Each structure stands twice: as C-alpha cells, then as structure tokens.
Amino acid sequence: MAELATMRSTAQSNIERINDQTDTYTKKVEIEKRRVADLDKQLEEARAKIYNQKKKLGGPTATRDTNDALKRQVKILENRLEKALQKYNATLAHNRKLRENIDNLRRERLVFDQIYKKLEKELVEKKKEMAHIVEVADRAYEARDAAVAEMARLKSQADQEQSAFEAEWRELGRLIDHDRKMRDFMKLKSKDKGSELEKSPEAMEEEAKLRKKAIKGSLTKGKDLTSTGSQVQSYGEAFAKIQSATGISDIDDLVVSFINAEDENYRLYKYVDELNQEIARLEESIQDIDREIKEYKKQGKATDGQRKGNENELDARLKATRQKAQMFQDKHEAALVILTTLKESLLNVYKKLGCDVPENRAVVGDEGVTEQNIMHYFAIIEQRGNEILQMYSAKIGIEDQQAITALVPQTPAAPYTFVIEPPSTTEKVASESDEGEEEEEEEDRPLTRSELEVKTLKTLSKRESGEKKKMKQKDAPKKEGV
C-alpha cells in the first residue's frame, strides 16, 4: 500500500509537471503564433514596401533605366566639361595673345613717347632758332631803317653840298671869266704900247708885276667901290661868299678845295651805293628768313597734325584692345565661377558618399578638386554609387534575379578607367529628357548656378513624369505577380 501510495504521489507529481509543461508549451505556442503573425505582418509590410519601392523605381528595369540615365547625364556633363575646358583653354590662349598685343602696344607707346619727346625737343629748339632768327631779322630791319635814314641824311647833305658847290662853281666861273676879260684888256693895252716902244725883259717882268698888282688892285677896288658895274659887283660878292664860306683867299687853293670836295662827294656816293646794296642784301636775307619761318611753321603744323592723328589712332586701338581684354576677362571669370561651382558640388557629393578615405586621397591628392584630378573624382563617385546600390540590394533582400542583375553587374568589377568621349554629332536620343539635355548642351553661353538649378529641376520633373507613365503601364502585371 505504501508503494502504491508512493506511485500515486509520483504519478500525480508527474501529471502536474506534465500539465505545467503543457501549459508552458501552450503559452510558447501562443507566443510563437503571435510571433509568426507578427512576422507575417512584417513580411506583408516588407512586401508592400518592396512593391512601393519597385513602383517608385518604375519596375524591374527602373534601376537599369536609372543607371542608363545617370550614365547619359554623366556623359553630357563630361561633354559640357570638355567644352568648357576647351573654351577655357581657347580663352586663355586668346587672352595670352591679347596680353602680347598689349605688351607690344605698350612698347610701341614707349617708342612713340620717345619719338614724341624728341620731336617736342626739336620743336622747342626750332622755336628758339625761329625766335633768334626773328630777333636777328628785327635787328636787320632796325639796321636797314638806320641805314636808310643815314643814307637819306647823307643824300640830303650831299645834295646840299652839291648845290653849294655848283653855286660856288658858278661864282668862281664868273670870277675867272672877269679875270680873263681883264687880262685880255690888259693885253690889248700892252700891245698898243708895244707898237711904239720895244720892251726889255726887265721891263716886261716889271710890267707883269704891275699887271698882277693892277689885277689885285682892280679886285680890291671892285669890292670897295659901289659905283662899279653890277657884273663886277656880283663877282665880288660871289668871291666874298666863297671866301667867307671856305676861309680860302687864294684861287688855286680854292680849286684844290673844290676838287677835294668833289672826291669826298664821290666817296660818299659810293658809300651810299654800298649801303643800298647792303640793304638790298639784308632785305633778301630777311625774305629768306621769313620763308624759312613760314616753312618751319608749316612743318610744325603738319608734325602736330600727324602726331595728334597717331595719338588718336593709338588711343583708339588701345581702347578697343582693353575692351576686348575686359570682355574675355569677364568670360574667363564666368567660366571660372561655373567651374568652381562644379568643383564644390563634386567635392560635396564626394564627401557625402563617404569617398574621402586614405586610398582615394592617394589617387586624387590632398589639394582638392583640380582640373587634373576631376576625372578621378568622377570615377570614384561612380564606383561608390555602384557599391551603395549593391549594399542596398543586399539589405532589402531582392529575390528577383532580374532586378539584382539590373542593379549589380554579374561579372566582377574590373579596375575602373574613366575615358572622356567627345560629343557625338550622329547620336540619336529618343527620350524627351535626352533631347532637353542636348538642347542644353548646344548652348554656348555659360550658365549661372540658379539657371543650372532651374534646368536640373525641369529635367528631373520630366524624368519623373516619364517614370510615372511607365509605372502606370506596368502596374497591373506587377500587382498580379505580388
């Protein structure tokens, strides 16, 4: 009995234990059911999210389309960058040529300034020489006037002396005529006496002495006596005037004096003639100097006109060159602004994608985005985008092999080499977004940041509208498959 009681108690305890275990497992089953229900719910939610994500992406081929669109966008941007770099290089080359032209113009201006200073110095010297010539001409005019005045004075004096000499000569002629008549009278008288008596030489000498005394006495008497004839009186008065004017009483001395006066008059006449010739020569010299002055004035005016014309031409050329240089400088600055904005955006995307690692820095360097390493930045960003797509595919657990194939390449990724393809003139693009991109690509002028943003938004809106149309077309088959 005791064993039976023990067995019963053991069985009872086993039953209780089993009941407890049953309750526990029942609770666990309930918990697992709830967990399964939660998992089913989460699975449905995940499927709904996957469906929504696929719907947003545009179906199984959306990733491929997105990749193709991104590749086209990258290609278009590369082409734009290539064109911008070509324009930038062309602008730099043209700017270099303009700088060379400006340097040449500056050197020409220095040479022109030197020539201008030389011409100005020569002009000052010519003006000084002209002033000296004018001064010499003034002095020559003054000398000519003085010579003319002196000549007039000498001529007047010579005329007066000539008239006085002629008057005296006439008086002297009358006196000589009177003396000759007296001598003839005395000869006639002596002939009458000689017929009666022959004269001895001593008597003749004595008679000559007496005759001289008689002539002198007759002259003296002609002066003193008022009752003498008018002719004798006029001779006496003329002789007295000659004596008072010359202070010479002897007739021979008077003749010598008249001869000397005539020689002096002739000498003065020659002197006046020489003065006239000198005046004529000075007048010719003055006329030559006047012609030279006029010629120098004409040359100065022509030189001034030519110099002003050269200055105006050089100023116009320099102004046009400066305007062109400023225009190309503005274009260059605008291109630099666009390139700087592109570099900043590229560096921002590079950092946001987590590409700033030592391995990449060893490739691109530490100086940031430059013209030399910008292609490496594009390559690294594209490679990082592919890696992000792979991680995203692994995270959401895509079961559709086609979607996986569209997102991730099946072959191992080879080392990426970035090749810049030049713009194609034969490529045909069917989509509206590609046409819009080509229209933007055809623009020559550089765009500002705001214009780029507006064009990007327009392109994205067109792309989203196209994807929505594709999603609506594929909506029904996708829902049936889900």
C-alpha positions in Angstrom: 0.0 0.0 0.0 2.8 2.2 0.8 4.3 1.6 -2.6 1.0 2.2 -4.2 0.7 5.5 -2.4 4.2 6.4 -3.4 3.5 5.5 -7.0 0.3 7.5 -6.9 2.1 10.5 -5.5 4.8 10.2 -8.1 2.3 9.8 -10.9 0.4 12.8 -9.5 3.6 14.9 -9.4 4.4 13.8 -12.9 0.9 14.7 -14.1 1.3 18.1 -12.5 4.7 18.5 -14.0 3.4 17.5 -17.4 0.4 19.8 -17.0 2.8 22.6 -16.2 4.9 21.7 -19.2 1.8 21.6 -21.3 0.7 25.0 -20.1 4.2 26.3 -20.7 4.4 24.8 -24.2 0.8 26.1 -24.9 1.9 29.5 -23.9 5.0 29.2 -26.1 2.9 28.0 -29.0 0.7 31.1 -28.5 3.7 33.3 -28.3 5.1 31.6 -31.4 1.8 32.0 -33.2 1.7 35.7 -32.3 5.4 36.0 -33.4 4.5 34.2 -36.7 1.6 36.5 -37.1 3.9 39.5 -36.4 6.4 38.1 -38.8 3.7 37.6 -41.4 2.6 41.1 -40.9 6.1 42.4 -41.1 6.6 40.3 -44.2 3.5 41.8 -45.7 4.7 45.2 -44.8 8.1 44.4 -46.3 6.5 43.1 -49.4 4.4 46.2 -49.6 7.5 48.4 -49.1 9.3 46.4 -51.8 6.3 46.8 -54.0 6.1 50.5 -53.3 9.9 50.8 -53.8 9.6 48.9 -57.1 6.7 51.1 -58.0 8.7 54.2 -57.2 11.7 52.9 -59.1 9.5 52.1 -62.1 9.6 48.4 -62.2 12.3 45.8 -62.6 14.0 47.8 -65.3 13.9 51.0 -63.4 17.3 50.6 -61.9 18.8 49.9 -65.3 17.0 52.9 -66.8 18.2 55.0 -63.9 21.7 53.8 -64.4 21.5 54.5 -68.1 20.0 57.9 -67.4 22.8 58.6 -64.9 25.4 57.5 -67.4 23.9 59.7 -70.1 23.8 62.6 -67.6 27.4 61.9 -66.6 28.4 61.7 -70.3 26.5 65.0 -71.0 28.2 66.7 -68.0 31.6 65.3 -69.2 30.9 66.7 -72.7 29.9 70.0 -71.1 33.0 70.0 -69.0 35.2 69.1 -72.0 33.6 72.0 -74.0 34.0 74.3 -71.0 37.7 73.3 -70.7 38.1 73.8 -74.5 36.5 77.2 -74.3 38.6 78.0 -71.2 41.8 77.0 -72.9 40.8 78.9 -76.0 40.1 81.9 -73.8 43.4 81.5 -72.1 45.2 81.4 -75.5 43.3 84.4 -76.8 44.0 86.2 -73.5 47.7 85.4 -73.9 47.6 86.8 -77.4 45.8 89.9 -76.2 48.4 90.3 -73.4 51.1 90.0 -76.1 49.4 92.6 -78.2 49.0 94.9 -75.1 52.7 94.4 -74.4 53.5 95.3 -78.0 51.3 98.3 -77.8 53.0 99.4 -74.6 56.4 99.0 -76.2 55.1 101.0 -79.2 53.8 103.6 -76.8 57.2 103.9 -75.2 58.8 104.3 -78.6 56.1 106.8 -79.6 56.7 108.7 -76.3 60.5 108.8 -77.0 59.8 110.0 -80.6 57.3 112.5 -79.3 59.8 113.8 -76.7 62.4 114.0 -79.4 60.1 115.9 -81.8 59.0 118.1 -78.9 62.6 118.9 -78.1 63.3 119.6 -81.8 60.2 121.8 -81.9 61.5 123.7 -78.9 64.9 124.1 -80.5 63.2 125.2 -83.8 61.1 127.7 -81.9 64.3 129.0 -80.1 66.0 129.2 -83.5 63.0 130.9 -85.0 62.9 133.4 -82.2 66.6 134.0 -82.7 66.1 134.4 -86.4 63.2 136.8 -85.8 65.4 138.8 -83.4 68.1 138.9 -86.0 65.6 139.9 -88.6 64.3 142.7 -86.2 67.9 143.9 -85.8 68.4 143.7 -89.5 65.2 145.7 -90.0 66.4 148.2 -87.5 69.8 148.4 -89.2 68.1 148.7 -92.5 66.0 151.6 -91.2 69.0 153.2 -89.6 71.0 152.7 -92.9 68.1 154.2 -94.9 67.9 157.1 -92.5 71.7 157.6 -92.7 71.5 157.3 -96.5 68.7 159.9 -96.6 70.7 162.2 -94.3 73.9 161.7 -96.4 72.0 162.1 -99.6 70.4 165.3 -98.3 73.8 166.5 -97.1 75.3 165.6 -100.5 72.6 167.4 -102.3 73.1 170.5 -100.2 76.9 170.3 -100.7 76.4 169.7 -104.4 74.1 172.7 -104.7 76.5 174.8 -102.7 79.4 173.5 -104.8 77.5 174.3 -108.0 76.7 177.8 -106.8 80.3 178.4 -105.7 81.5 176.9 -109.0 79.3 179.3 -111.0 80.5 182.2 -108.9 84.1 181.0 -109.4 83.5 180.7 -113.2 82.2 184.3 -113.3 85.3 185.5 -111.4 87.5 183.6 -113.7 85.7 185.0 -116.7 86.0 188.5 -115.3 89.7 187.9 -114.7 90.2 186.7 -118.2 88.5 189.7 -119.6 90.7 191.9 -117.5 93.7 190.1 -118.8 92.5 190.5 -122.4 92.0 194.2 -121.8 95.5 194.5 -120.3 97.0 192.6 -123.2 95.3 194.9 -125.7 96.6 197.9 -123.8 100.1 196.5 -123.7 100.0 195.8 -127.4 99.2 199.4 -128.1 102.2 200.5 -126.1 104.4 197.8 -127.6 104.0 199.2 -131.1 105.7 202.4 -130.0 108.5 201.0 -127.8 110.2 197.7 -127.6 110.2 196.4 -124.1 113.2 194.8 -122.4 112.8 191.6 -120.4 113.3 193.5 -117.2 110.6 195.9 -118.4 108.3 193.0 -119.3 108.8 191.4 -115.9 108.2 194.7 -114.2 105.1 195.1 -116.3 103.9 191.6 -115.3 104.3 192.5 -111.7 102.5 195.7 -112.2 99.8 193.8 -114.1 99.3 191.5 -111.1 99.2 194.4 -108.8 96.7 196.1 -111.1 94.5 193.0 -111.1 94.6 192.8 -107.4 94.0 196.4 -107.1 91.1 196.2 -109.5 89.7 193.3 -107.5 90.1 195.4 -104.3 88.6 198.3 -106.0 85.8 196.2 -107.3 85.0 195.3 -103.7 85.2 198.7 -102.2 83.7 200.9 -104.9 79.9 200.8 -105.1 79.9 202.7 -108.4 81.4 199.7 -110.3 79.2 197.8 -112.7 76.7 195.3 -111.5 78.6 192.4 -113.0 81.8 193.3 -111.2 79.8 193.7 -108.0 78.2 190.3 -108.3 81.6 188.7 -108.9 83.0 190.4 -105.9 80.1 189.3 -103.8 80.4 185.8 -105.0 84.1 185.7 -104.3 83.4 187.2 -100.9 80.9 184.5 -100.1 83.3 181.8 -101.2 86.0 183.3 -99.0 83.6 183.6 -96.1 82.3 180.0 -96.6 85.7 178.3 -97.2 88.1 180.7 -95.5 90.4 180.4 -98.6 91.5 183.6 -100.3 93.8 182.0 -102.9 92.2 180.9 -106.2 94.5 177.8 -106.6 93.7 176.7 -103.1 90.1 177.2 -103.7 90.3 174.9 -106.9 92.1 172.2 -104.9 89.4 172.5 -102.2 86.7 172.1 -104.8 88.5 169.0 -106.2 88.8 167.5 -102.8 85.1 168.2 -102.1 84.2 166.5 -105.4 86.3 163.5 -104.4 84.6 163.4 -101.0 81.2 163.6 -102.6 82.1 160.8 -105.0 83.4 158.7 -102.0 80.1 159.4 -100.1 78.2 158.5 -103.2 80.0 155.1 -103.4 79.4 154.6 -99.7 75.7 155.3 -100.2 75.6 152.9 -103.1 77.3 150.2 -100.9 74.8 150.9 -98.2 72.0 150.4 -100.8 73.5 147.1 -101.9 73.8 146.0 -98.2 70.2 147.0 -97.6 69.1 145.0 -100.6 71.1 142.0 -99.4 69.6 142.3 -95.9 66.1 142.5 -97.4 66.8 139.4 -99.4 68.1 137.7 -96.3 65.0 138.8 -94.3 62.8 137.4 -97.0 64.7 134.1 -96.9 64.3 134.1 -93.2 60.6 134.8 -93.5 60.2 131.9 -95.9 62.1 129.6 -93.6 59.9 130.7 -90.7 56.8 130.0 -92.7 58.2 126.6 -93.8 59.0 125.8 -90.2 55.5 126.8 -89.1 54.0 124.6 -91.9 56.3 121.7 -90.8 55.3 122.2 -87.2 51.6 122.2 -88.0 52.0 119.1 -90.2 54.0 117.4 -87.4 51.4 118.4 -84.8 48.6 117.0 -87.0 50.4 113.8 -87.7 51.3 113.4 -84.0 47.7 114.0 -83.0 46.5 111.6 -85.6 49.0 108.9 -84.3 47.9 109.6 -80.8 44.2 109.3 -81.6 44.8 106.1 -83.6 46.9 104.5 -80.8 44.3 105.6 -78.2 41.5 104.0 -80.2 43.5 100.8 -80.7 44.4 100.7 -77.0 40.8 101.3 -76.0 39.5 98.6 -78.3 42.1 96.2 -77.1 41.3 97.0 -73.5 37.6 96.4 -74.2 38.3 93.0 -75.8 40.6 92.1 -72.9 37.9 93.1 -70.4 35.3 91.1 -72.4 37.5 87.9 -72.4 38.4 88.5 -68.8 34.6 88.6 -67.9 34.0 85.4 -69.9 37.0 83.8 -68.2 35.8 84.8 -64.8 32.3 83.4 -65.6 33.8 80.1 -66.7 35.9 80.0 -63.6 32.7 80.6 -61.5 30.9 77.8 -63.2 33.9 75.5 -62.9 34.3 76.5 -59.2 30.6 75.7 -58.5 31.0 72.3 -60.3 34.1 71.6 -58.2 32.3 72.5 -55.0 29.3 70.3 -55.8 31.5 67.4 -56.9 33.5 67.7 -53.6 30.3 67.9 -51.6 28.9 64.7 -53.3 32.3 63.1 -52.8 32.3 63.7 -49.1 28.6 62.8 -48.6 29.1 59.4 -50.2 32.0 58.7 -47.9 34.7 58.6 -50.5 37.1 60.7 -48.5 39.3 57.7 -47.5 43.2 57.4 -47.5 43.1 55.1 -50.5 41.2 57.6 -52.6 43.3 60.5 -51.3 46.4 58.7 -52.5 44.8 58.8 -56.0 43.3 62.3 -56.1 45.7 64.1 -53.7 45.1 66.5 -50.9 44.7 69.7 -52.8 41.0 69.2 -53.5 39.3 69.2 -56.9 41.5 70.5 -59.7 41.5 70.3 -63.4 43.9 67.4 -63.3 42.1 65.1 -60.9 38.5 66.0 -61.6 38.1 62.8 -63.8 39.4 60.7 -60.9 36.7 62.3 -58.7 34.0 61.3 -61.2 35.4 57.7 -61.4 35.5 57.3 -57.6 31.9 58.7 -57.1 30.6 56.4 -59.8 32.3 53.4 -58.2 31.0 54.4 -54.8 27.5 54.7 -56.3 27.7 51.1 -57.6 28.8 49.9 -54.1 25.9 51.7 -52.5 23.5 50.1 -54.9 25.0 46.7 -54.1 24.6 47.3 -50.4 21.0 48.5 -50.9 20.2 45.3 -52.9 21.6 43.1 -50.2 19.8 44.9 -47.4 16.3 44.8 -48.9 16.8 41.1 -50.0 15.6 41.4 -53.5 14.6 37.9 -54.8 14.1 38.9 -58.3 17.2 37.9 -60.1 16.4 40.2 -62.9 16.3 43.2 -60.6 19.5 42.1 -59.0 21.1 41.8 -62.4 19.8 45.3 -63.3 21.2 46.7 -60.0 24.5 44.9 -59.8 26.7 43.6 -62.6 27.1 39.9 -62.7 30.8 40.0 -63.6 33.4 41.1 -61.1 34.1 44.8 -61.4 37.3 45.5 -63.2 39.6 48.4 -62.3 37.7 51.5 -63.4 39.2 53.6 -66.1 37.5 56.8 -67.0 37.5 57.7 -70.7 36.3 61.0 -71.9 34.3 60.6 -75.1 34.0 63.7 -77.3 30.5 64.9 -78.2 28.9 62.8 -81.0 27.1 64.5 -83.9 25.3 61.3 -85.0 23.9 60.0 -81.8 20.1 59.8 -81.7 18.3 60.1 -78.4 14.7 59.1 -78.2 13.6 60.4 -74.8 12.5 63.9 -74.1 15.0 64.2 -71.3 17.8 63.4 -73.6 16.5 65.9 -76.1 16.4 68.5 -73.4 19.9 67.7 -72.4 21.1 68.0 -76.0 19.4 71.4 -76.2 21.2 72.5 -73.1 24.4 71.0 -74.5 24.1 73.2 -77.6 24.1 76.4 -75.6 27.3 78.3 -76.0 27.0 80.8 -73.2 28.0 79.8 -69.6 25.1 79.3 -67.1 24.8 80.6 -63.6 24.1 78.4 -60.6 20.5 79.5 -60.4 20.0 78.7 -64.1 21.6 75.3 -63.7 19.3 74.5 -60.7 16.2 75.5 -62.7 17.3 73.4 -65.7 18.1 70.4 -63.4 14.6 70.7 -61.7 12.9 70.8 -65.1 14.9 67.7 -66.3 14.1 65.8 -63.1 10.4 66.7 -63.4 10.3 65.4 -67.0 12.1 62.3 -65.9 9.7 61.6 -63.0 6.7 62.1 -65.3 8.1 59.6 -67.8 8.8 57.1 -65.0 5.2 57.6 -63.6 3.9 56.8 -67.1 6.0 53.7 -67.3 4.8 52.6 -63.8 1.2 53.0 -64.7 1.7 50.8 -67.7 3.4 48.1 -65.6 1.1 48.5 -62.6 -1.4 45.7 -63.4 1.2 42.9 -64.1 3.2 43.8 -61.0 0.1 43.6 -58.8 -0.8 40.1 -60.2 2.7 38.9 -59.6 2.7 40.2 -56.0 
